[in-house]
Amino acid sequence: MQNVPQGLGILMKGETPKHQVIKVCSPYCNPCSRVHPVLESLFDTGNIDLQILFTPGRGDEQKEKTVRHLLAIESKGDSKLTQQALDDWYGAEKKDYSAFAAKYPMNGELIQQEEKMKAMEDWCEKENISYTPTLFIDGYELPKEYNVEDLKYILT
């Protein structure tokens, strides 16, 4: 990783982090949904910081709305609410933005996310992110030979 994504996306701070895990994902990506509970269980052990970045969705209004909404929830500063929202989104059988938005109502917070969206897009371009999920462990991209399940053994 060439550029540190400082302040980008959603940062979930572990209690006693020994490792930093960055997940670059898309809200409508099935492999991203499958990776989420594994990373969440690692986060629950307290020894990782988990940062979630989203790939640009320029032109995909539904994807942009969803990412804006997740960032807006995070901007409220309630880590439990953010974690619950991520679980609800990635754990849903069917990704239904309207139902999700109704469960997590926002006011003006959605329009305040544009700068964050642009910064994540720029970072993804600089890092040549070409697929999701892309995982970075302590600044190094997880090699394709590894499965997210392997992280349970590597990071504990």
N, C-alpha and C positions, 0 to 999 in steps of 0.2 A: 504494500500500500504506500503510495507516494504522498498522499495528502491526508492529514488527520481530520476526520469529520467533526471537529470540535463544535458542540452546540447544535448539531444537526439531528433531525429526527426525534425519536423518543429514547430517552436514556433512563434505564431502570438501574438504580444503584444497589449493588449487593451489600450485605452487612459487613463482610470481611473479604472483599474481592481480591483474588489472587490472579485473575485473568480478565481480559476485556474481550467480549465477543460482540462482533458487529454482524447483524443480519441485514442484508440488502434484499428487499422483497417487493412484491406487488400484492395489493389487497385481494386480487382475484386469481392468484396463482395457487393451484392445488398442491404442488410440492411445498410451497411456503406454508400452507395450512398444516401440512403433515409435520413440518420441522418445528412449528411453534410450540406444541406441548413438550417436546424434548428439551428445547431451550428454556422453556418456562420451568420445568422440573430442575434443570441445572441452576437456574436463577434462584429457585426456592431454597437451594442448599446454602445460599448466601455468599458463595465464593467466586461469583462472576458479576461483572457489570455487563448488562445487556443493552446494546444500542441498536435500535431498529430504524433503518433508513428505507425510504421508498423510492423506487425507480420513477422517472418522469412519466407522466401520463398525458402529456400534451396532446390535445385533440380527443382524448377519451374522457368525456365529461363525467361519466359515472365513476371512473377510477380517481379522477381529481377530487370529486366531491367526497369520496370515501377517505382519501388520504388527508384532505383538509379537516375532515371531521375528527379523525383519530388524533391529529396534531392539536386541534382545538381542545379536545378532552384533556390531553397531556398538559396543555397550557394552563389549566386550572390548578395544577400543582398538587393534585391528590393522586399519589402513586397507586393506591389500592383501586381507585376508580379507573385509572388508566389500564392497570393490569386486568381488571374485570372486563373492560371494553375490548381489549385485545383478545381475551379468551372468548368473549361472546362472538366477536367477528370471525376469528380464525377457526373457532369450534363449530360454527353454524354449518349445517348440512347444505343449505342453500344461502348464498350471499344475497341478502335482501337489504339494500341500503335504506329504503323507506322505513322498514321496521326498526333497523338499527338507529336511525336518526330520531325516531319517535321515542326510543328507549333512553337515548342520551341527547336531550334537547339542548341546543346551543342558540345563542342570540347573535351578537356581532362578532363572536370569536372566529367564525368561519372565514370571513373576509380578511381577518388579520393574519392569515397563514400564508399569504402569497409570497412574501419574502423568504420564508422557510422552504416553500415549495421550489422556488428558483435556486436557492442555495443547494438543496439536495440534488436537483437536476444537474447543476454545474459540477458537483462532486462526482456524481455517477459518470458524467462524460469524461472528466479528468482521469478517473480510475478505469475507464473502458469497461464498465459493467455491461456485460452482454447477455446475462441470463439471471434468473432468480430461482431459488434463493442463492445468493453468493454470501459465503460466510468468511469472516476474518477473525482469527484468533491471535490476540496480542499483536495485531498489525500485519499478520501474514495470512494470505488467502488459504483456506482449507483446501488441500489438493483434492482433485476429483476422485481419487482412489479411496478417499475416506467418506464414510457415511456419517450423517449427523448423530446416529446412535453411538458411533465411536467416541464422541466427545464425552460421554458418560465416564469412559475409562481414562481418557486423556486429561480431563480437567478436574477429576476428583482425587 
